[in-house]
Amino acid sequence: MARKYATLKDISEKTGLAITTVSKALRNHPDISARTKKVVQEAAEEMGYIKNFSASQLKRNKSNTIGVVLSDSSNPFFAEFMAGLESEAFTQGYKLIRMNSEGEQEREEQAIKTLIQYRVDGLVIFPLQEEIRKYQKYGITRNGVLIGWSKEEGIIDCVYTEEFKGMYMATNHLIETGRREILFLDNFLYKTGYYGRRFEGYKKAIMDNGIEYKEENHLINANLEKQHRIYEGYAAIKEAIESGKKFDGLVCFNDLLAYGAIKALHEKKIRIPEDVGIVGYDDLEFSMMVYPSLSSVNYSKFNWGELALQTLLERLANPDFPLRKIIIDVELNIRESSLKK
């Protein structure tokens, strides 16, 4: 049997007041006296009344809901980003609906379509697609923001960090501390235009310092368990060591891969940072707690979330404004894992 929800009519019958009066009282309308509001609110509380947003959405053609498409629900990075997004959404009177693509492009597009079916007002998208032009048919130019950089111009507002700069700094730091044979541990997002900038930063730093770039030093985790980033890092570095690969530096696409790499190095009795220096990316809270503490590229995930929602709401209010690219700067937090040899 379908659940029966309390309605305005039910409250009207219980209080003996007109439905219009009940509706106004629940909206704190100035036409309604404080006494009447109190009677209505107490009755609504007693009956478990919850406003039917679907009905009001149909009337206003506005849901005050934002859809969010994440790429990897297992990564704690998204918890910090979502905290900022949710904080700003609450402040602005919006609700969030979150969906995860889990690293699959088909699921990403299906998530976007599902959220639009629920008529969210706008979309925040962490992209997997190399090309997002295919999403133009869903109107994302006027109601979306991309968390990342796109090769394609004139499609959607973008809010992103300096990926190239961050990984260039990380790699250059290892070189400055005496490392020459530096691996780059990449993940399943390596093909996207935005996240591919991290690899480009690594490669440029290697070449700018007169070190030969070796393709075999680009380790890609594209076919391992998508839900276990730490295990991917562990498995990749364990395999590299067992295959006889020699290296004295390691930069990782993110901190989770670095945690796994640290475990593999510990198991093989390879000292950090004496034998191998390591730098991660994202500077998660755990990075201060692992042993040795992990050097990492840092930026405020919370502020990024806030800025993403602010950018989206500005777009919804001004759909014809020129498209924007908003860049968040990064810095390198140096800890024990990459100290000088």
N, C-alpha and C positions, 0 to 999 in steps of 0.2 A: 504494500500500500504506500503510495507516494506521501511524503511528509507534507502536512498543511502548515504553512507559515502564517503568522499573525499579520493581518492587513490593517490598513487605515479604517476600513469598514468595521473590523472587529473592535478596534479601539473606540470608534464612534458609537457602536452599540453598547459597549461597556460603560462609557462615560455619559451617554445621552447627548453628546455634542455632534454637530454637523461634521461631515467628513472634511469639508473645507476648513473648518475651525481646527480640527485635529491636525491637518496637514500644515497649516500655518504655525500652530503651536510647536510642532516638532522642528520647524525651520526657524524658530525663535523670532517670528515676525512681530514687528512693533505694534500691529493692530490688536494683538492678543494680550490680555492682562496677565500679570505674573501669576495670579491664582489659577487661572485656566491652564496656563502652561504647566504649572506644577501638577495639576490633576492629570493632564494628558501624559506628561513624562512619566509619572508614577505608574499609570496604567500600561504604558508601553513597556516599561521595565518589567513589570509583573508578568506581562504576556509574552515576553521574549521577542518583542518586535524588532526587526532589523530592516532597514530601508532596502527596497528593491531597486538597486542601481540600474538594472536592465531596463526597467520601465522608464526611469527618469532619463536614461541615456537615449531612448527612442524619442523622447520629447525634445531633448536639447541637441541631439546628434553630437554628443560629447560625453566621453566616459571618465575623464580625469584619471585615465589609466595609461601607463607606459609599458610597452613590451620590451623585454631584454633578452637577447640571444647570446649566450655564453658559449665558448668553444671547448672548455675542459672543466667540468664541475669538481674534479679531484684536486685542482690546484688552489691552495690557500690564498693565492694572489687575488682571486675573484671575491673572496670574503671581504678583503680590505677595500677593494674597489666598490663592491655592492654596499658596504657600510656608508661610504660617501654618497653614493647614488640614492640610497634609501633615506639618508638624512635630509638631503636636499628635496627629495620627492615629498617627504612628510611636511617640510617647511612650506612647500608650494601647494600643498593640498592634493597631491597625486598619489596613486597606488601603483605598485609594480607587479607585473606578471613575468616570471623568469622561465626561460626554456634553455635547454642545453643541446648543442649539436654534437658534443662528444667527439669532435675531430672528424665528423663525416659531412661532406658537402651536401649530400641529399637531405640529411636531417636539418642542416642549416636552412635550406630553402623551405622545407616543410614547416619549420618553426616560424619562419616569417609569415608564411601563408596562414598558419593557425592563429597567430596573434592578430592578423588583419581580419580574420573571420570573426574574432571577438571584438573587433572594432576598437582596438586601442587607439589612443590619440597620436602616439608616436612610437618610434622604435630606436633602441640603442643596440647596435650590432657589433660583435667581435667577429670580423670576417675570416672565413676560410678560403673563399673563392679568390683566385687570382684576378678575375674580372667580376666586378659587381654591376656592370652595365645591365646584365640580365635582370636585375631587380628593379630597374627603372619602371617597368610596367606596373609595379606595386605602389608607385608614387613616393618612393623613399626620398626623392629630392626635397619634397615639401614637408615630410613628416619623419625624417630619420637623421641619425648621427652615427657616423662610423668611428669605432674606437680603433683607430689605425690609419695608416697612410695608404692612399690608393694611387696606382699608376695612372688611372683614368681621371681626367680633369672634368669639372663641371657637372658632377653627378650628385654629390652629397657632402654635407659638412663633415669635416674630419677633426678629431681631437686625438693627438698622439704624442708619444715621447720621442726623444732624439735617439732612436734605436742605433743608427750608424755611429753617432758620437759615443754612445755608451759602450758599445763593444770595442770601438777603436781605443778608448781610454783603458778598458780592461786589458786588452792585448798589449798595448804599449806599456802599461804598468809592469806586466810580466817580463817584457823585454828589458825594461830599465832595471829590473832586479836580477838580470843575468840569465834569463831563460832564452833559449834559441829554438828549441824543438817544441813548438806549442800546438796542441791539438784544439780543434773546435768541436765540441759536443753539441750537435744540433738536434731538433725534434721534428715532429710531424708537420709543423707549420712552416717548414723551411721553404716551401714553394710559393707562399703568398708574398706579394710584392712588399707588404709592410714588414713582416717578420724576417723576410730575406735580407733586410737592411742590416741585421745584426751580423750575418755572415759577411756581408760586404765590408762592414767596419773592421772585422777581424782580418780579412784578406788585405785590406788597404794598409793596416798597421804593420802587418808582416812585411809587405813589399816596401813600404816607406822606410823601414829600418834595414833594408838591404839583405833581408832573409829570403831565401828561395821559397815560394809558395808551393806546397805539395798537396795535390788533390787528395791523396790518401790520408792526410791529416784532418780532413773534414769528415767527421763521423756523424752519420745521420740515423736517427732513431725513427724510422718511418713505418716499420712493420711489427713493432713490439706491442705490448699490452697498453692500449690507450688510457686505461684507467690507473696505470701505475707508473707515473713519471719517475719516481725514485728508483724503482726496479730497473727501468730502462737505462738510467745512468749507471747503475751498478753493473748490469749485464754488459753494456758496451765497453766499459773500461776494463772489466775482468777479462773480456775476450781480447781486447787490445794488448793487455799485459801478457796473457797466455800465448798470444801469437808472436810474441817477441818484439813488439813495437817499442821503440825507445823514445821517450819524451820527458821533458823536464818542466813543462807548463801545460795548463789545461784551462780553457775558458769555456763556460757552459751557457747554453741558451737560456737556462733559468736556474734558480737555486735548487729546485727539486732534483734535477739531473745531477747537480753538484753534490747533493747529499749522498746520492747513490754512488757516485764516483769516489767520494771520500771513504765510504764503507769498503769498496773494492780495493782501494789502495791500502787501507789498514790491514785487510785480510792477507794481502800479498807482502806485508811488512815493508811497504814503501813509505818513507817518511814524508810528511807534509809539515812545513814547506821545504825542508832540507833537500829532498830529492825531486819533488814535484810541487810547483806553486799552482794554486787554484783560485779562480775568480768566477763567481756566479752572476746572476742578473735577476733583478726584482727586489733584492734585499728584504726578504721575508723576515718576520720576527724570529723564527727559529734559527736564522743564520748567525745570531749572536750566541746561540746556545750549543751548536754542534761543536765537536772537537776535531781539529782546531777551529776556532771561530772563522766564519767564511767571509772573505772579502767579496763585495757585491756592488753592482750598479744600482743606485738608489734613486727613487723619485717618490712622491707622495701618491700612493694608490687612492687614499681617501679623497684627497683634493681632486684627483683625476675624475673620480666618480661624480663629485659635486659639479665640476666644470662641464662634464658631459651632459648632465641633466639641464644645467643652465643654458648651454648651447642649444639643446633640443627645444626647450621652451621658447627661447628667442626665435627659433625658426618657425615654430607653430604660430607664434604671434605675428611674425613678419615673413610669410612664405615666399615673397618675391625679392627679399634682400639678396645681395650677392653671396655666393657660397664662400665658406671660410675654411681655412686650415689653421687650427690652434695647436701650437707646439709647446710641450711641457719639457723643461730642461731636466737634465740628469746630472748626477755626481757619482764619484766612486768612493765608497766607504772601504778603506783598507783595514783589514784585520789580520789575524795570525796566519791564515792559510796562504798568503802570498808575500810574506816578508822576504827580505833579501836573502839570497843563498849564502 
